[in-house]
Amino acid sequence: MKFFFAIRRYSTPAAAIRWFYATDIPVSKPKGFNYKQTERPKKFIPFARTDSDNLEAAFRAWKNGESPKEVAVNEDQLFDCNLEKMIMRPAYWEGPAYEIRRGLWFLDNMPLPAPIADQLEHKYRELGPFKELQSSDEPVTAEIASEVSLYEREGRKWPFEKATDFEKEDKIAVFKDHKTAFMISKDSTVGKLQIKNFYKLPAQQVLGADTVTRGYEKAEPKKTEEASEESTDEEKDLLTSWMKSWTGQASNERFQKDMEADYTSPNIIANSGDREVDHLILCIHGIGQTLSHRFASVNFAHDCNNMRKHFKQLFTHNPKYVKMAYSEEEIARHKNDGKLSNCKVQVLPIIWRFDVDFSLDKIFDEYEPDGHPRLPTLNQINIDAITPLRHLAADVVMDILLFYEPRFKQQILSSVVKYANAIYDKYLERHPQFDGKISLLGHSLGSAICLDILCSQPDSPEDLDPRKHLKFPVENFFGLGSPNGVFKLIQRHNIRARDSANHENVSSPKVGNYYNIFYPTDPVAYRVEPLVHSFLADVKPQTIAFEDDSLNSQIQSLAELPNNLINNEYLRRAINFAGLGDAAQNGEKQDKTPKHTEQKEIPDHVKKLLEGLNRTGRVDYSLPQGYFDIDLISAVGSHIQYFDDRDVIGFLLTQLWPPDTQ
């Protein structure tokens, strides 16, 4: 319910308005989650000042008759606010939508919903308590209809499962002064008898009433010791979380915390607005809905948001990256103004999975005469009580089955191309000054999708069809945990640069540099260099060095596990049974310095083939391992931890700015 009111002859006291957004209960989630909002959000945080001011300006323009418009907010304008629906959602990817509120009247430092705040403000201006209280001892009161009552008047049903007393009881507002009012139940006899005395009492001494205040006052967030310990325990108990996930005990808690982190990151809030970007990285996921629903932390948009955060943190932590991204003149000019903290990298996800019409429970529409499906689902042919590693393999096989079923493959490729071009167009629309380079990053099956798209790109721009091809040139292709090696081997294809493709069975991506990055323990990843030339089968992959002053996230996680868990006899037996490594090592560290292994000399004609695919002369890059592979994190976890690994981020940073630009 909206209220429009006229200001009386006296001036209404100004009040600080601040816009807020919810972080705990989404209004909606992406299609495929079968989600319906049943409860109201309770956690709201303020937008950055610039964003709040932009929202207020757009809101006032709308109320003055202009067409409502979406307002881009937060860092790099990654989110959009819809003022008609009062929601915020990601601008570039499918994600949950959260409620936004205009903060003018507050209860317990949280902005009141518009139906209540509008009534209070209307009565406040109409009755002028800020004027009357100067010449009268009588309190100024006003009736305020509850939200439930307003819904009923409009013939609508209350949208949530429950309603609090504040939401369902009509109120009497007793204005105490120019910024405070007490809200009592209209049906409260005791409350009515005390109205005359309410305005004389301090707010904290009024029993049976809710104290609401007008105008935003910054409040420090509450952080209890108990909450802090709970968060720490959750991070430490990583293996337990994994086991619960694989055994079907995972809840939405981690998903929810991931979502909250994406919307409330200090980086996002502090860096609201635009910044210079040299490299736009578009990320394509692979693992589909089965693993995403079983393993709550597999949330690709969150993974990309996390990677964006790591880029910024690592960039500011290590001066060598600043020297790569900025010239000596720029470093001298911006030494003290904070601009050198900008890593000049933007990471955006391409979420294609929900765009493909594919059911995990019903793959093939073919039936027996008796009505039963002719073919079972993959889950129906799986073995009961299998290991987590087998679960991972089954989930990946499901998406591989999807990708290599001819009627689905083109749908997947078209979907990724469509989203990539749409994101590119939107990014240029919002950042017309962007003149940087674009890279593709594909994870798991996503790397196979990337490779097929790049191989289909035409040589000539005149032959480009935006329905089938990317509109933009691709500088780098990073494959993480990629099965491309085995896929192309099965197809009997070599992998060569465009100008080196001298026979029919060749996959030739149109890209400046191709990187195949993997953990030695990743059960999904394969090498690709032997497909460039079989001589390279005897040449070890290039090893990525440890990031300075850090261990990779796998080692950090493993080091935090309790010793008694690492040494647990039953866990060790289970790990050995799963074939995940030698559990007898009891979690001892290996020397984190990669051991020197003598490399074979690569013939010149083979070097030329490699240099055609990557300026570095190598394509396969192996990440460092710091522990014996004794736990589930080493094998199963390695496939999905690339986005959270500082070694990966550091390597990407070193490759985005080649030596000739440094």
N, C-alpha and C positions, 0 to 999 in steps of 0.2 A: 504494500500500500504506500503510495507516494503522497506527500503533502506539499502544497504550495501556499505560501503565506506572504503577507505584506508586513514590512517593518513599520513600526509605529513612529510617532514624532520624535521620540527620544532614540538615541543611538544604542544599538545592541552591542554589548561588550564583545570584543573579538575573542576568538578561541582558536588555538592551534589545531589544525586538522592534519591528521596523518593517516595514510592508507595502509592497510594490513592485508596479509594473506594467511590462510590456514596452512598447516603443514602435517596434520595428523590424519584427518579423515578426508579422502578425496570425494569430490562430487561425482566423478566418473573415472573409469579406468579404460585403457585401450580395449577395443573389441577383441574378444577371445578370452577375456578374464571372467565373463559371466558375472559381472559385479553390479550390485545395486546398493546405493547409499542407504543405510538404515539408521545411522546415528549422526549426530551433529558434531562438527569439529570443535575441539576445545583449546587447541593450541594455535595462536595467531602471533605472527611477528611483523614488525613494521617494514615497509619498503624503504629502500635508501631514499634520502631526502629528495634527490633529483627526480627519481621515479614517482615519489608521492606527489611532488609538485606538478609533474606532467599529468598524472592521473586526475588531480584536482582541477587543473585547467581544462582538460577534456570533459570532465564531468560537468563543470559549470557551463561550458559551451553547449553541451548536449541539453541541459536544462533551459538554456536560452534559445532553444529552437534549432540548433545545428544538428546534422545527422550524427548519430553515435559512431564512434570509430574505435578500432582496437588500438591500444597503447602498448608499444614495445617497451619492455622493462628488463632490468638486471643486466649483467655483464654481456656486452656484445649484442644486446637486444635478443637474447636467446628465448625469452618468454613473451607471450602476448596476453593482455588483459582485455576481456570483453565486458564493457560497461553495462550492456543490456542484460547479459546473463550473470554478471558479477562473478566471473571466474577467471582464473589464470591457467594457461596451459603452455607446453613447450611450442615454440614456433617452428622448429625444424624436424621434430620427430614425434611419433605417437607416444603420449605419456598421460599420466593422470591429470585431471583438471581439479584445481582447488578453489574454494570460495575466497573472494576478496571482499573487504569491508571498508567503508569510509569511516574513519575513526573520529567521531565528534563527541559522543557520549560514551562513557566507559564504566564497566563494572569489574572490579578487581584487576584494573589495568588492561582489560580486554575490551575491544570495541563492541558495542551493542549492535545487534542485528538492525538493519535499516527500518523495519516496521515499528520498532520501539524507539529507536533514536530519532526518527522523523517526527513521531508524536511528541516526544519530549521537547525537541527543538521548536516545533510549532507552538506548543503551550508556553514554552519559555519566552518566545518572542511576543506571543499574543498577550500574556498576562504580565510580562515585565517584572518578574520577581526582583531583578537587580535594581529596579526603580522603587517598587513598592516597599521593600524591606527597609529603605532608608527613612520612611515616615510612618511605619505601622508595626505594631507588635503582633499582628495577626499573621499566621503563616499563609503563604500562597500555595494553593493546592490545585491539582488537575487530575482528571480521570484518564487512565491510559489503558486501552484495550490490549489484552494479551494477544500473542501471535496465534494461538490456537483459536481464539474468538474471531480474529480477522479472517482466518482460513474458513471457518464455518460460515461467516457472513457472505463470503464469496462463493460458497458452495463447493469448496475444495476440501480434500482430506489432508490431515496433518501428515507430512511425508516421512516422518521418522517413527521408529517403533515405540519410542517413549517420549514423554514430555516432562520437563522439570516443572516445579511449582512456578518458577519465574516465567516459563513459557506458556503455561496453561491458565494462570490466575490473572484476572483483571486487577489492575493496580490503582492506587492513589499515589500520585507523586506529590511530596511535600518539599517545596523548594526552600532550602536553608539559606542560601546566599547566591551570589552571582555565578557560582560554579558547582554547587552541590545540591543534590536532591535525595530524599529518602523515599524508597518505593515500598509501600505496604500493601498487603492483600486487601482488595475492596471488601471482602467478606470478613475481615478481622475486626471483631468488636473491640478487642483490647487495643488494637492499633489505632482505631478511630478515636478512642478516648484519649490517647496520648498525642494526638496530632499537634495540639497547641504547644506542647513542650518539646516536640521533636527538634524544631529549628534552633532551640537554645542549647542543645546537647552536642558535645563533640561527636563526630561521625562514628568513632569506635565504640561509643557507649550506647548506641541505639540498638536495642535488641528487637528481633523480629522484623527488621527492615533491611533492605538492600540499599547500600549507599552507592549512588551513581554520580559521576563527576563529568563536567563539561570541559573539553579541551585536552589535548595530548600532553602528557608529562612523561618524559623518558623514565622508565623503570628498569633497574638492573635485573637481568634474568636470574631466577632462583636456581641454585645448583646445590643440591644436598650431597652430603658425603656418601649417603647410601646410593644415590643415583650414579655418582661417579664410580663407585666400586662396582656397581652392576655393569656399567659399560666396559670397565676394564676386564671384568670376569668374562664377559661375552667374547671379547677379542681373544682372550687367552684360551678359552675353551673351544678352540677352533675345530679340533678333531671331533669333539662331541657333537657340535653343530652339523658337521659333515655326515656323521653316522646317522643322526636323526633325519637328515634330509634324504639319505638314500633308503632309509627304512620307512619312509612315508610319514614321519613324525614332524616334519617341518611345518611351521605355521607361516603366517604373513608378517611376522614380527620383523625379520631381517629385511624383507621387501620394503616394509613400511619405513624402517630406519634408513634404508638406502634412498628412498624417495625423499624423505625429509632432508637428508644430507644434500641431495641434488638441488633442492629448492632453498636451502638455508646456508649453503657454504659461505664462509666469510669472504672468500674470493669473489663469489658472485655478487654479494651485497656491496662489498667495498669498491669493486671495480665497475659499478654500474655505468653504462654509457658505451662509447665506442673506443676502439684502440686500433693501432696500426697492426695489420696482419700480413706476413710474408708468405705463410704456408697454410693452406686449408686442407685438412685431412678428412676425407670421407670414409667412414668405417662401415664395413658390411659384415653382418653376423652370419653364423652358420648353424650352430646348434639350435634346434627348433623347440616347439612347445613342450614336448615330453620332458626334456631335461630342465627346461625353464620352470615348469610347474613342480617337478620333483625336487629340484635343487633351488631353494628360494633365492640364493645369491646370484644365480645366473639371470642377470637383468642387464641387457645390453646397453640401454640408454644410460643406466647408472655406471656401467663399466667405462663408457666413453666420457662421461662427466668426471669420473675418477681420474682417467688418463689426462684430461684437460687440467685438472688440479695438480697432478704430478708434474706436468710440463712446467707449470708456473713455479712450483716449489723448487724443483731441481735447477731450473734456470737461474733463479735468484740465489740459490745456495752455492753454485759453482761459477766463479768469474770467467772460466774458459768459454762458457756458452755465450756470455755477453760479448766477448771478443769475436765470436763467430757471427753473431747476428748484427752487430753494430760496427761501423767504421771507427777508426781512431778519432776522427773529427767529431762524430756523434757522441762517443764516450766522453770526450773532453767537454763537449757542450752541455751534456745532460748529466754530468757527474753528480750533481746535488739536487736535481729536481724530481727524482723518482721515476723518470720515464724509462730508465734502463731496466726496470723490473718487468717490463713487458716482454714476454718470450716470443711474441710475434707468431704464435702458432694457434690455430683454432681447430678443434676436433668436433665433428658432428656425426651422429649415427644415421645409418639408413636402415630403418626397420621394415623389412619386406615380408616377414613371415606371415603376418596376419592378413596380408593382401592376397595370399594364395588359397584357393578353394580346395583345401585338403583336410580330411578328417583322419585323426589317428585311429579311430575306431571303425572306420569304413573307407578303405582305400579304393577298392575296385567294385564297381557297380555291376557285378556279374553273379548270377544266382543259379543254383541247382533247380531241377524241376520241383523239388519238395519245398522250395522257398528259402533254403539256407544259402549263405554266401558260397560261391564256388571256391574262393580262396580265403584263407584266414588272415588276420592282421599279424604284424610282426610280433606284437606282444603275446599273441596266442601260440606262437611256435617257440617262444623263449622258454628257457629252463627255469623252473622255480628254484628259489633259495640260492641264487647265483651271487657272485661277488660284485662289489661296487664297480670294479673295473669292467666286468661284463655288462653291467647296467649302462655305463658310459658308452661302451662299444655299441650296444643295442640302440641307444638313443641317437648316436651318430649315424648308424646304419639306416635308421628311419629317415633321416634327412637325405642321405645318399640315395636311398630308394626313391625318395621324392624327386631328387634332382635328375636322376637318370631314367625316370619314367618319361618317355618322349612328350606326352601330353602336358606334363607339369614343367619340364625344363624350360620351354620357351616362355611359359607364364612367369617363372621365377626371374629369368633374365630380363624380360620386359618390365617386370615390376621394379627391379633394381635400377634399370636405366631410367625409368619414369621418375622414381624418387630422387635419384642422383641429379638429374637435370632440373627437377623442381627445386631442390635445395640450392643448386647452383644459381638458378634464376632469382630465388628469394634472397640469397646472400648478396648478389650484385645489386638487387633493388634496395636493400637496406644499407649496403656499403658500396656505393658507386665508385668510390676511390680505390677499391681493391684492385691491385695489379700484380698479385702474387702468383705462386705456383700451387697446383693442386695435386695431391697424392691420394691414392686409394690404399686402404688398409683392410685386408680381408682376414677374418679369423675362421679357422677350421674350414667347413664347407664354403664359407664366404670367400675364401681365397680361390676356390675353384670357380665360383661365380665370377669373381674379378678377372681371373685369367681368361675365361671364355669370352667375357665382354671385351677385354683388351685385344684378344686375338681377332675379334670380328670388326674392330675399328677400321674404317677405310684409310687408305694411304692419302687420298686427296680430300680436302674439305668439301669439294663440290659433290662428292659421293655420300656425304654424311646425311643420314636420315635420323632426326631426333627421336623417332619412335623406336629405333633399333640401336642407335649409337649415342655415346656420350657427346655432349655439345662442346666439351672442353678437352684440351690436351692434358695428358697425365704425365707428370714428371717422375713420380716414384710409385712403385707398387710394392707394398710390404705384406708378405704372407706370413701370418702367425699360426703356428700349429697346423700346418697345411698338409692335406693329403694329396696335393697336386702330383707329387712324384709317382705314387702308385696309380693314380687315375690315368696319367699320360702313358705310363708303362702298359697298362691294360689296353689302352687305345693304340699302342705301338707307335706313339708319337715321340719325336725328339722335341726339345724346347730350344729354339734358336731366335736370334734377332731377325728383324724383317729383312735386312739386306744379306743375311746369311742363310736364308731358307732356300735350299737348293733341291729339295725333293718334296714329294706330295705329303708325306706323313710327318708334318712339322707343325707345332703350335708356336706362332710368332706374335707375341704381344706388342702392341704399339705403345711403348712406354720408354721413358728415358732410362730408368734403373729398376731392376727387379731384385728384391731381397726375399730370401726364404729363411725365416727366423724360427728357431725351435729349441725346446728343452730336450736333452738326451733322453729324459724319462717320459716324454709325451707319447702315448700309445697311438695317437692319431697322425702325428707328423712324419713326413718322409723327406729325404733329400731330393733335390732336383738336378744338381750339377751332373750326376752320371748320365742324365738324359740330354745334357748339352753335348757331352762326349763321354763315351764309356771309359776312357782313360781316367776320368776324374773319380771313378769308383774307388780307386786306391789313394786318393788325395783326401786328407781329412778336412772337414768343414773348417771355416775360419771361426776362431773362438772370440766371442764378445767378452771384453774385459769387465771385471767388476766395476760398478760405479764407485767413484772416489768416496771414501769415508762411509760406505754403506754396504750392507749385505742385501741380497735380493729378498723380496717379500716372502718367498718360500722358506728361506733360511730363518728369517725373523720369526715366522709363524711356528716353525718347527722348534726353534730354540725356546719359545715360550711355553711349550707343552711340559706338563709336570714330568719329572724323571720317572716316577712310579708308573706313569702311563706308557712312556717309551719302553720301559723294561718289563711291562706286563707280559707274562708268559703266554697267555691266551691270545693277546693281540699279536704278539710276534708269530705265533703259530698260524693265525689267520692270514697275516701278511705274507708269510712264506707260502701258504697254501694258494694264495691268490697270485703267486708268482711275481710279487712286486719288489723282490730284492732280498738281500741277506740281512735278516733281522738280528742275526747274532752279533752285529756290530754295535748294538745298544746305543745307537744315536751319536756315536763319536764323530767329531768334525773331521773332514778331510782338510788338507792344506788348500786354502782357497785360491792359491796361485796355480793357474793351470800348468800341468807338467809339460815340459818341452817334448814334443814328438817330432821326429825328423820327417819333413815333408818331401815328397817326390818332386823333382823338377818338372814343371808343366811345359810341354812343348809349345813353341811359339804359335802354331796354328790353332792349338786348343786355347791358349791365352786370348787369342783374337776373338774366338767364339764367346768366351766369358766377357770380354770387354764390350762386346756388342750388346750384352744384356745388362751390364753394370759398369759404370766408369771405374769402380774399384778393382775390377778384374776378378771378383768373387760374387757368388749368388747365395750359397749356403752359409748361414751364420748360426753357430751353436751358442746358447746361453750357458753361463757358468753354473756349476752345481757345487754346493758347499757341504753336503751331507751324503752319507751313503743312502741309497734309495730304500729306506726301510719302512716307510709309512704310506698311507693312502694319499697324503698330500703330494708326495713325490711323483706318483704316477697319475692318479686321477686328477689331482689338483693342478698339476703342471699344465694341463690342457686349457684350463680356464683362468689362469692367473697372470697371463701376459699383460693385461691392461693395468695391473696393480704393481708391476715390477719396475723398480727404479733402474735396473740394468737395461731393460727394454727402452724405457723413456730416454735414458742417457744415450743409448746407441742411435735412436731415431734423431735426437737433436744433432748428433755429430754428422749424420748423413744428410740432413735437410740443407745445411750450408756447406757445399763442397769446398775444398781447399782454395780453388781459384776465386771464390767469392769472399773469403775470410781475410 
